[in-house]
């Protein structure tokens, strides 16, 4: 669990800004998906929570190497909080976590949907935008990239699981 949290902490700061959005493109979600695949929903949720707490106490693990309570209270805070929904929504599918992707995809996509909803609502509140405006600048441009991150995390976790199993560690 500590290693997957560390992976998320390493990936999370790497980001770049899109000129039309206050929400940066980040690799943090890749770490959350990876943790969920590798650890399952329960431990994946704890790993995500630890990542968020590490960032809140000031360690620069959020996008752009930032940290502190101001980040989750800023425009991207709803998306950060929404990260927690991804592993939580996989709980009903926990028996399939080491199975085929299509068996757990409904949980992952519903978690991602909740993440988008939290983020969009918070962004609209923070910037005094309508929900539609916030969705257009804070969610819609990221959807294709987030789906790619989901698949990347799946195949990466499968490879790591095989290696850990071969080494007798999984």
HELIX and SHEET records of a PDB file:
HELIX    1   1 UNK A    2  UNK A   12  1                                  11    
HELIX    2   2 UNK A   28  UNK A   39  1                                  12    
HELIX    3   3 UNK A   41  UNK A   56  1                                  16    
HELIX    4   4 UNK A   69  UNK A   73  1                                   5    
HELIX    5   5 UNK A   77  UNK A   88  1                                  12    
HELIX    6   6 UNK A   91  UNK A   96  5                                   6    
HELIX    7   7 UNK A  101  UNK A  127  1                                  27    
HELIX    8   8 UNK A  131  UNK A  138  1                                   8    
HELIX    9   9 UNK A  140  UNK A  142  5                                   3    
HELIX   10  10 UNK A  143  UNK A  166  1                                  24    
SHEET    1   A 2 UNK A  15  UNK A  16  0                                        
SHEET    2   A 2 UNK A  25  UNK A  26 -1                                        
END                                                                             
